[in-house]
Amino acid sequence: MTDTAYVVLILMGFSVCVLVLRALYVRGER
């Protein structure tokens, strides 16, 4: 249970970082 929970948290954190970086990149382009 704890292993899967950690994996889910890591995946969610990674996806959030990707979304933030993508948003900043788009703002930088425009």
mmCIF file of the N, C-alpha and C atoms, coordinates in Angstrom:
data_MODEL
# 
_entry.id   MODEL 
# 
loop_
_atom_site.group_PDB 
_atom_site.id 
_atom_site.type_symbol 
_atom_site.label_atom_id 
_atom_site.label_alt_id 
_atom_site.label_comp_id 
_atom_site.label_asym_id 
_atom_site.label_entity_id 
_atom_site.label_seq_id 
_atom_site.pdbx_PDB_ins_code 
_atom_site.Cartn_x 
_atom_site.Cartn_y 
_atom_site.Cartn_z 
_atom_site.occupancy 
_atom_site.B_iso_or_equiv 
_atom_site.pdbx_formal_charge 
_atom_site.auth_seq_id 
_atom_site.auth_comp_id 
_atom_site.auth_asym_id 
_atom_site.auth_atom_id 
_atom_site.pdbx_PDB_model_num 
ATOM 1  N N  . MET A 1 1  ? 0.851 -1.207 0.000   1.00 0.00 ? 1  MET A N  1 
ATOM 2  C CA . MET A 1 1  ? 0.000 0.000  0.000   1.00 0.00 ? 1  MET A CA 1 
ATOM 3  C C  . MET A 1 1  ? 0.880 1.248  0.000   1.00 0.00 ? 1  MET A C  1 
ATOM 4  N N  . THR A 1 2  ? 1.866 1.279  0.887   1.00 0.00 ? 2  THR A N  1 
ATOM 5  C CA . THR A 1 2  ? 2.704 2.481  0.974   1.00 0.00 ? 2  THR A CA 1 
ATOM 6  C C  . THR A 1 2  ? 3.488 2.682  -0.327  1.00 0.00 ? 2  THR A C  1 
ATOM 7  N N  . ASP A 1 3  ? 3.962 1.589  -0.923  1.00 0.00 ? 3  ASP A N  1 
ATOM 8  C CA . ASP A 1 3  ? 4.732 1.718  -2.171  1.00 0.00 ? 3  ASP A CA 1 
ATOM 9  C C  . ASP A 1 3  ? 3.872 2.348  -3.259  1.00 0.00 ? 3  ASP A C  1 
ATOM 10 N N  . THR A 1 4  ? 2.662 1.845  -3.445  1.00 0.00 ? 4  THR A N  1 
ATOM 11 C CA . THR A 1 4  ? 1.792 2.401  -4.487  1.00 0.00 ? 4  THR A CA 1 
ATOM 12 C C  . THR A 1 4  ? 1.459 3.851  -4.167  1.00 0.00 ? 4  THR A C  1 
ATOM 13 N N  . ALA A 1 5  ? 1.261 4.162  -2.892  1.00 0.00 ? 5  ALA A N  1 
ATOM 14 C CA . ALA A 1 5  ? 0.930 5.541  -2.505  1.00 0.00 ? 5  ALA A CA 1 
ATOM 15 C C  . ALA A 1 5  ? 2.086 6.463  -2.886  1.00 0.00 ? 5  ALA A C  1 
ATOM 16 N N  . TYR A 1 6  ? 3.320 6.028  -2.589  1.00 0.00 ? 6  TYR A N  1 
ATOM 17 C CA . TYR A 1 6  ? 4.481 6.847  -2.939  1.00 0.00 ? 6  TYR A CA 1 
ATOM 18 C C  . TYR A 1 6  ? 4.574 7.034  -4.451  1.00 0.00 ? 6  TYR A C  1 
ATOM 19 N N  . VAL A 1 7  ? 4.320 5.967  -5.207  1.00 0.00 ? 7  VAL A N  1 
ATOM 20 C CA . VAL A 1 7  ? 4.389 6.057  -6.675  1.00 0.00 ? 7  VAL A CA 1 
ATOM 21 C C  . VAL A 1 7  ? 3.356 7.051  -7.186  1.00 0.00 ? 7  VAL A C  1 
ATOM 22 N N  . VAL A 1 8  ? 2.144 6.990  -6.634  1.00 0.00 ? 8  VAL A N  1 
ATOM 23 C CA . VAL A 1 8  ? 1.086 7.913  -7.070  1.00 0.00 ? 8  VAL A CA 1 
ATOM 24 C C  . VAL A 1 8  ? 1.483 9.347  -6.750  1.00 0.00 ? 8  VAL A C  1 
ATOM 25 N N  . LEU A 1 9  ? 2.027 9.569  -5.555  1.00 0.00 ? 9  LEU A N  1 
ATOM 26 C CA . LEU A 1 9  ? 2.432 10.935 -5.168  1.00 0.00 ? 9  LEU A CA 1 
ATOM 27 C C  . LEU A 1 9  ? 3.526 11.437 -6.100  1.00 0.00 ? 9  LEU A C  1 
ATOM 28 N N  . ILE A 1 10 ? 4.492 10.578 -6.418  1.00 0.00 ? 10 ILE A N  1 
ATOM 29 C CA . ILE A 1 10 ? 5.591 10.980 -7.310  1.00 0.00 ? 10 ILE A CA 1 
ATOM 30 C C  . ILE A 1 10 ? 5.051 11.311 -8.699  1.00 0.00 ? 10 ILE A C  1 
ATOM 31 N N  . LEU A 1 11 ? 4.147 10.470 -9.214  1.00 0.00 ? 11 LEU A N  1 
ATOM 32 C CA . LEU A 1 11 ? 3.584 10.719 -10.546 1.00 0.00 ? 11 LEU A CA 1 
ATOM 33 C C  . LEU A 1 11 ? 2.801 12.027 -10.551 1.00 0.00 ? 11 LEU A C  1 
ATOM 34 N N  . MET A 1 12 ? 2.009 12.263 -9.505  1.00 0.00 ? 12 MET A N  1 
ATOM 35 C CA . MET A 1 12 ? 1.218 13.504 -9.438  1.00 0.00 ? 12 MET A CA 1 
ATOM 36 C C  . MET A 1 12 ? 2.148 14.713 -9.366  1.00 0.00 ? 12 MET A C  1 
ATOM 37 N N  . GLY A 1 13 ? 3.175 14.639 -8.536  1.00 0.00 ? 13 GLY A N  1 
ATOM 38 C CA . GLY A 1 13 ? 4.117 15.754 -8.416  1.00 0.00 ? 13 GLY A CA 1 
ATOM 39 C C  . GLY A 1 13 ? 4.831 16.000 -9.741  1.00 0.00 ? 13 GLY A C  1 
ATOM 40 N N  . PHE A 1 14 ? 5.222 14.926 -10.431 1.00 0.00 ? 14 PHE A N  1 
ATOM 41 C CA . PHE A 1 14 ? 5.897 15.069 -11.721 1.00 0.00 ? 14 PHE A CA 1 
ATOM 42 C C  . PHE A 1 14 ? 4.982 15.725 -12.747 1.00 0.00 ? 14 PHE A C  1 
ATOM 43 N N  . SER A 1 15 ? 3.720 15.277 -12.794 1.00 0.00 ? 15 SER A N  1 
ATOM 44 C CA . SER A 1 15 ? 2.763 15.850 -13.755 1.00 0.00 ? 15 SER A CA 1 
ATOM 45 C C  . SER A 1 15 ? 2.540 17.322 -13.451 1.00 0.00 ? 15 SER A C  1 
ATOM 46 N N  . VAL A 1 16 ? 2.462 17.684 -12.175 1.00 0.00 ? 16 VAL A N  1 
ATOM 47 C CA . VAL A 1 16 ? 2.255 19.098 -11.801 1.00 0.00 ? 16 VAL A CA 1 
ATOM 48 C C  . VAL A 1 16 ? 3.450 19.927 -12.255 1.00 0.00 ? 16 VAL A C  1 
ATOM 49 N N  . CYS A 1 17 ? 4.666 19.408 -12.027 1.00 0.00 ? 17 CYS A N  1 
ATOM 50 C CA . CYS A 1 17 ? 5.870 20.138 -12.450 1.00 0.00 ? 17 CYS A CA 1 
ATOM 51 C C  . CYS A 1 17 ? 5.866 20.315 -13.964 1.00 0.00 ? 17 CYS A C  1 
ATOM 52 N N  . VAL A 1 18 ? 5.491 19.286 -14.703 1.00 0.00 ? 18 VAL A N  1 
ATOM 53 C CA . VAL A 1 18 ? 5.461 19.371 -16.167 1.00 0.00 ? 18 VAL A CA 1 
ATOM 54 C C  . VAL A 1 18 ? 4.452 20.429 -16.607 1.00 0.00 ? 18 VAL A C  1 
ATOM 55 N N  . LEU A 1 19 ? 3.278 20.446 -15.980 1.00 0.00 ? 19 LEU A N  1 
ATOM 56 C CA . LEU A 1 19 ? 2.255 21.432 -16.356 1.00 0.00 ? 19 LEU A CA 1 
ATOM 57 C C  . LEU A 1 19 ? 2.760 22.839 -16.071 1.00 0.00 ? 19 LEU A C  1 
ATOM 58 N N  . VAL A 1 20 ? 3.404 23.047 -14.926 1.00 0.00 ? 20 VAL A N  1 
ATOM 59 C CA . VAL A 1 20 ? 3.916 24.382 -14.572 1.00 0.00 ? 20 VAL A CA 1 
ATOM 60 C C  . VAL A 1 20 ? 4.992 24.809 -15.560 1.00 0.00 ? 20 VAL A C  1 
ATOM 61 N N  . LEU A 1 21 ? 5.939 23.908 -15.856 1.00 0.00 ? 21 LEU A N  1 
ATOM 62 C CA . LEU A 1 21 ? 7.013 24.254 -16.792 1.00 0.00 ? 21 LEU A CA 1 
ATOM 63 C C  . LEU A 1 21 ? 6.437 24.561 -18.169 1.00 0.00 ? 21 LEU A C  1 
ATOM 64 N N  . ARG A 1 22 ? 5.445 23.791 -18.605 1.00 0.00 ? 22 ARG A N  1 
ATOM 65 C CA . ARG A 1 22 ? 4.830 24.018 -19.916 1.00 0.00 ? 22 ARG A CA 1 
ATOM 66 C C  . ARG A 1 22 ? 4.140 25.382 -19.943 1.00 0.00 ? 22 ARG A C  1 
ATOM 67 N N  . ALA A 1 23 ? 3.429 25.726 -18.863 1.00 0.00 ? 23 ALA A N  1 
ATOM 68 C CA . ALA A 1 23 ? 2.740 27.023 -18.797 1.00 0.00 ? 23 ALA A CA 1 
ATOM 69 C C  . ALA A 1 23 ? 3.769 28.154 -18.859 1.00 0.00 ? 23 ALA A C  1 
ATOM 70 N N  . LEU A 1 24 ? 4.861 28.022 -18.104 1.00 0.00 ? 24 LEU A N  1 
ATOM 71 C CA . LEU A 1 24 ? 5.890 29.067 -18.115 1.00 0.00 ? 24 LEU A CA 1 
ATOM 72 C C  . LEU A 1 24 ? 6.519 29.157 -19.505 1.00 0.00 ? 24 LEU A C  1 
ATOM 73 N N  . TYR A 1 25 ? 6.750 28.033 -20.160 1.00 0.00 ? 25 TYR A N  1 
ATOM 74 C CA . TYR A 1 25 ? 7.348 28.035 -21.494 1.00 0.00 ? 25 TYR A CA 1 
ATOM 75 C C  . TYR A 1 25 ? 6.434 28.745 -22.484 1.00 0.00 ? 25 TYR A C  1 
ATOM 76 N N  . VAL A 1 26 ? 5.135 28.460 -22.412 1.00 0.00 ? 26 VAL A N  1 
ATOM 77 C CA . VAL A 1 26 ? 4.179 29.103 -23.325 1.00 0.00 ? 26 VAL A CA 1 
ATOM 78 C C  . VAL A 1 26 ? 4.174 30.605 -23.070 1.00 0.00 ? 26 VAL A C  1 
ATOM 79 N N  . ARG A 1 27 ? 4.193 31.023 -21.811 1.00 0.00 ? 27 ARG A N  1 
ATOM 80 C CA . ARG A 1 27 ? 4.204 32.459 -21.498 1.00 0.00 ? 27 ARG A CA 1 
ATOM 81 C C  . ARG A 1 27 ? 5.468 33.102 -22.054 1.00 0.00 ? 27 ARG A C  1 
ATOM 82 N N  . GLY A 1 28 ? 6.599 32.396 -21.913 1.00 0.00 ? 28 GLY A N  1 
ATOM 83 C CA . GLY A 1 28 ? 7.864 32.939 -22.410 1.00 0.00 ? 28 GLY A CA 1 
ATOM 84 C C  . GLY A 1 28 ? 7.814 33.127 -23.921 1.00 0.00 ? 28 GLY A C  1 
ATOM 85 N N  . GLU A 1 29 ? 7.213 32.162 -24.642 1.00 0.00 ? 29 GLU A N  1 
ATOM 86 C CA . GLU A 1 29 ? 7.120 32.280 -26.098 1.00 0.00 ? 29 GLU A CA 1 
ATOM 87 C C  . GLU A 1 29 ? 6.289 33.496 -26.473 1.00 0.00 ? 29 GLU A C  1 
ATOM 88 N N  . ARG A 1 30 ? 5.094 33.619 -25.848 1.00 0.00 ? 30 ARG A N  1 
ATOM 89 C CA . ARG A 1 30 ? 4.223 34.746 -26.183 1.00 0.00 ? 30 ARG A CA 1 
ATOM 90 C C  . ARG A 1 30 ? 4.754 36.006 -25.508 1.00 0.00 ? 30 ARG A C  1 
# 
